Amino acid sequence: MLTAPNPAAQVLVRGNVSHAQGIGGHSGRALLDMLFASASLTDLVMRMGRVCRHAVVDGGPLAHREEQAPSINSFCMQIDSPLDWHVFTLWFTLLLNRHGHKILRVKGLLDIANSDRPAVLHTVQHLVHLMLHLQAWPQADEASQRCSRLVFITEGLGLNAVEASYAPFRNHLEDTGH
């Protein structure tokens, strides 16, 4: 099935664009719009946020990927309190060092303590791309609670293991005043 590798992806059927019919009733126009849509950083972050909310709130296809696909998992990790940048980067570096071969992709919108601007994280396995800082929070997030959201695509590594590594690490370093 096409949705198995990435259940949050929009699937459209290829064919004559004027007659193309996508899964879910998308028209040929929708296919063209999707292919040539704006790829601004803000648009990508907004789409990522919608995927996370669908997975977590609605019990969408990302909510329980560990049970459905034993090798490839996709999940969203949400951290509600602002991140201590030093603690987060140390933990994330250790996570990539230990499990980088299992982490296919990570995309994240980060709420960093003492910063009004969100940061965008993008990694592919051990490679961490340059951190980008948005000028402001996406409009959809303004009304909701600001939090950090990380979308992981992994092989043989699940949400429980990642969360279990972060919480005690953060708590220990915050307790000791790192």
C-alpha positions as CSV (number, residue, x, y, z in Angstrom):
1,M,0.0,0.0,0.0
2,L,1.3,3.5,-0.8
3,T,0.6,4.9,2.6
4,A,2.6,2.3,4.5
5,P,6.0,4.1,4.4
6,N,4.5,7.5,5.1
7,P,0.9,7.4,6.3
8,A,0.7,11.2,6.6
9,A,1.6,11.8,2.9
10,Q,-1.0,13.0,0.5
11,V,-1.5,10.3,-2.2
12,L,-2.6,11.4,-5.7
13,V,-3.0,9.0,-8.6
14,R,-0.9,9.9,-11.7
15,G,-2.4,10.2,-15.1
16,N,-3.8,12.7,-17.5
17,V,-3.8,15.8,-15.3
18,S,-7.2,17.0,-16.6
19,H,-8.7,13.6,-15.6
20,A,-6.5,12.7,-12.7
21,Q,-8.4,11.5,-9.6
22,G,-6.5,11.3,-6.4
23,I,-7.2,9.1,-3.4
24,G,-9.8,11.0,-1.3
25,G,-11.4,12.7,-4.4
26,H,-8.5,15.1,-5.3
27,S,-8.8,16.6,-8.8
28,G,-6.1,17.1,-11.4
29,R,-5.9,20.7,-10.3
30,A,-5.1,19.5,-6.8
31,L,-2.2,17.5,-8.2
32,L,-0.8,20.5,-10.0
33,D,-1.3,22.7,-7.0
34,M,0.5,20.2,-4.8
35,L,3.4,19.8,-7.2
36,F,4.0,23.5,-7.6
37,A,2.9,24.7,-4.2
38,S,5.0,27.1,-2.2
39,A,7.8,25.3,-0.4
40,S,8.5,28.1,2.1
41,L,9.9,27.1,5.4
42,T,6.8,28.4,7.2
43,D,4.6,26.2,4.9
44,L,6.6,23.2,5.7
45,V,6.5,23.9,9.4
46,M,2.7,24.3,9.3
47,R,2.3,21.0,7.4
48,M,4.5,19.3,10.0
49,G,2.4,20.7,12.8
50,R,-0.8,19.4,11.2
51,V,0.7,16.0,10.9
52,C,1.7,16.0,14.6
53,R,-1.7,17.2,15.7
54,H,-3.5,14.5,13.5
55,A,-1.2,11.8,14.9
56,V,-1.5,12.7,18.5
57,V,-5.0,14.2,18.9
58,D,-7.0,12.3,16.3
59,G,-5.2,8.9,16.8
60,G,-4.1,9.2,13.1
61,P,-1.7,6.9,11.3
62,L,1.4,8.1,13.1
63,A,0.0,7.5,16.5
64,H,0.8,3.8,16.8
65,R,3.2,3.0,14.0
66,E,5.3,0.7,16.3
67,E,2.6,-1.9,16.3
68,Q,1.8,-1.6,12.6
69,A,5.3,-1.6,11.0
70,P,8.0,-3.4,13.0
71,S,10.9,-1.9,11.0
72,I,10.0,1.6,9.8
73,N,8.4,3.9,12.3
74,S,7.2,7.4,12.2
75,F,6.1,9.3,15.3
76,C,5.9,12.7,16.8
77,M,7.5,13.6,20.1
78,Q,6.2,16.7,21.8
79,I,8.0,18.5,24.6
80,D,5.7,20.9,26.3
81,S,8.2,23.0,28.3
82,P,10.7,25.3,26.6
83,L,14.0,23.5,25.9
84,D,17.2,24.2,27.7
85,W,19.4,24.5,24.5
86,H,22.5,22.9,26.1
87,V,20.6,20.0,27.6
88,F,18.7,19.3,24.3
89,T,21.7,19.5,22.0
90,L,23.8,17.2,24.3
91,W,20.9,14.7,24.4
92,F,20.3,14.9,20.7
93,T,24.0,14.5,19.9
94,L,24.2,11.4,22.1
95,L,20.9,10.0,20.5
96,L,22.4,10.4,17.0
97,N,25.7,9.0,18.2
98,R,24.1,5.9,19.6
99,H,21.2,5.4,17.2
100,G,22.0,7.6,14.1
101,H,21.9,4.5,11.8
102,K,18.3,3.9,13.0
103,I,17.2,7.5,12.6
104,L,16.3,8.1,9.0
105,R,14.9,11.6,9.4
106,V,14.0,14.1,12.1
107,K,12.2,17.4,11.5
108,G,11.4,19.6,14.4
109,L,10.0,22.9,15.5
110,L,11.7,23.9,18.7
111,D,10.6,26.2,21.6
112,I,14.0,27.2,23.1
113,A,14.0,28.8,26.5
114,N,14.6,32.5,26.6
115,S,13.9,32.9,22.8
116,D,10.8,34.3,21.2
117,R,11.7,32.8,17.9
118,P,11.1,29.1,17.0
119,A,14.0,27.1,15.6
120,V,13.7,24.5,12.9
121,L,15.7,21.3,13.1
122,H,16.3,19.0,10.2
123,T,18.5,15.8,10.3
124,V,19.1,12.9,8.0
125,Q,20.7,10.1,10.0
126,H,23.9,11.5,11.6
127,L,23.9,14.7,9.5
128,V,22.3,17.7,11.2
129,H,21.6,20.5,8.8
130,L,22.1,24.1,9.8
131,M,19.6,25.3,12.4
132,L,17.1,27.8,11.0
133,H,15.3,30.4,13.1
134,L,11.9,31.6,12.0
135,Q,11.0,35.3,12.5
136,A,7.9,34.3,14.4
137,W,5.8,31.3,15.4
138,P,3.5,30.0,12.6
139,Q,0.0,31.6,13.0
140,A,-1.6,28.3,13.8
141,D,0.7,27.9,16.8
142,E,0.2,31.4,18.1
143,A,-3.2,30.5,19.6
144,S,-2.1,27.2,20.9
145,Q,0.5,26.4,23.5
146,R,4.0,26.8,22.2
147,C,5.9,23.5,22.4
148,S,8.6,21.6,20.7
149,R,7.5,19.0,18.1
150,L,9.9,16.5,16.6
151,V,8.8,14.2,13.8
152,F,11.0,11.1,13.6
153,I,11.2,8.5,10.8
154,T,13.2,5.6,12.1
155,E,14.1,2.0,11.5
156,G,13.8,-0.2,14.5
157,L,13.6,2.6,17.0
158,G,10.3,3.7,18.5
159,L,8.7,6.7,20.4
160,N,8.9,4.9,23.8
161,A,12.7,4.5,23.5
162,V,13.3,8.0,22.4
163,E,11.1,9.6,25.1
164,A,12.6,7.2,27.7
165,S,16.1,8.5,26.8
166,Y,15.1,12.2,26.9
167,A,13.1,12.6,30.1
168,P,15.6,11.2,32.6
169,F,18.5,12.9,30.8
170,R,16.8,16.3,31.0
171,N,15.7,15.8,34.6
172,H,19.2,14.8,35.7
173,L,20.9,17.7,34.1
174,E,18.3,20.2,35.2
175,D,18.5,18.9,38.8
176,T,22.3,19.3,38.8
177,G,22.2,22.7,37.2
178,H,24.4,21.4,34.4
